[in-house]
Amino acid sequence: MIETFVFSSESIFLREEDQSKVHQLLDYLKSRKQQIGMVFYDQAMMNQVLLDHHLADYLDFSINGEKAGTVPHGLVDFLQVELTHQKVNFISNSLEQLDEAKTLGFKPIYIAEDCDKEAAPCQSFRDFDQLHLGVIESRFEKLM
């Protein structure tokens, strides 16, 4: 089953200590033929992230966001078919943005160092390593 994974902004990839885990997760998703996209709000930062961290090869699409912290209408239009089948994961470190994403039909995933799994209103992970394991676990559960 092909799913789409949308990362909410370029800022989610800025921590240097996360880079090896980010690449492991993206390698895993690519090897499973999953669609990967990103929303960008700052063109200069987007260029820095893509070049410095060699992420461009992983992305199937990118969308320029209109206003930071919101879900771009262009993304909703672009993924309209996938959203009707509930196969689009929206990964963000903003609970407000995830709440909006959920109302638009995305499956929200919260990633933040200080996340409190019990308090988060959606699936949540502290780092990319936990997110990677969560994706694998989800695939395994679907097979059972």
N, C-alpha and C positions, 0 to 999 in steps of 0.2 A: 504494500500500500504506500503510495507516494503521499508525503505530507510536505507542507511548506513551513519553513522556520524563518520568521521575520525578526531581525534584531532591531530594536526601537531607535537606536541612535548610535552615532560613531563613538560617543563618550563611553559606551559600555565596554569598549575594547582598549581603553587607554592605559590600564594598569599593566606595567611591564611584567610583574610577577605572574600575570595570568596568561601570557602569550603562548607558552608551550601547551597549556590546557585548552586554550582557544583553538589552536591548530589541531589538537587531537580530536576535539569535538567536531570541528568542521571536516576533518578527514573522514571521520566516522559517518557523518551525514552524507557526504559526497559518495562514499563507497556504497551507501545504501540507496543511491540515486534520489535523495531528497532534494527538494528545491530550497535554496537559501537566498534570502534577500535582506536588505538593510534600508532603513530610513535615515537620510542625512539631513541635518539642519544647518550645518556650517560647511560650506564648500572647501575652505582652506583646511579645516580639521579633517574632513573626509579624505582629501588628497594625502595628508600626512599619515592618517591611519592606514589607508590602502597601500601606500608606498613603504612606509616604515615597517609595517607588520606583514607585508606580502599577503593581503587578504583578497585582492581583486580576483585572483584565480578561483576563489571559492564561491563568489557571488553569481547567482543566476540573474539577479536584477537588483536595482537600487532605485529608490524614489526620493526625490527632494521633498522634505516636509515644509509645509507652509509656516507653521508656528511651533516652536519647540514645546515638547510636552503634550502634543496632541497627535492623533492618528490622522495622517493625510488622507484627504478624500480620493486622491489619485491612487493610493494603495488599495483602498476599498474597491474602487472601480476596476483596477488591474486584476485583483484576486476574486472577483465576483463569483465565478464558478466554484473555485475552491472553498469559498466561504459558505456557499449553499450546502456543501458536503461536509462542513465542519472539520476541515483538514488543515487549518492554518493556525500555527502556534505563534503568538506574539510575545517576545521576550523583552522585558524592560526592567529597569531599576526604579520605576515610578509607579506607585500604586494607583495614583489618579489616572495615569495614562492607560494602565491595565484595565481599570474600571470602564473607561471609554471603549477600549478595544473589545472587551467582553460584550458590551451592548451592541457592537457592530458585527458580532458573530465570530470573533477570534477566540482561540483558546489561550487565556492569559497565563504567562509563566513569569514569576517574579524572581529576579536574581539580584541579591544584595548581601554584602558581608554581614550586615547586622539584622538580616531577616529573622523574624520570629515565626517559625512554621505554624504555630498554633494561632497566631494573630493574623496571618496573611489570609486574605479571602480567596486565594487561588493556590495552585501548585507553586512551591517556592524552593529556592536553592541558594546556598551561601556563596557558591563560586562555580566556575565552569566545570570543574571536576565533578561536583555533585550533579550539575545539570546533565553532563555526559552520562553518568551512571543512571540518572532518572530516565533519560531517553532510552537507554538499553533495557532497563526494567520495563518500561512501557511497551516496548516491542515484544519482549518475552511474554508479558501478560496477555497481549493480543493473540499470541500463538496458542495459548492454553485454552 
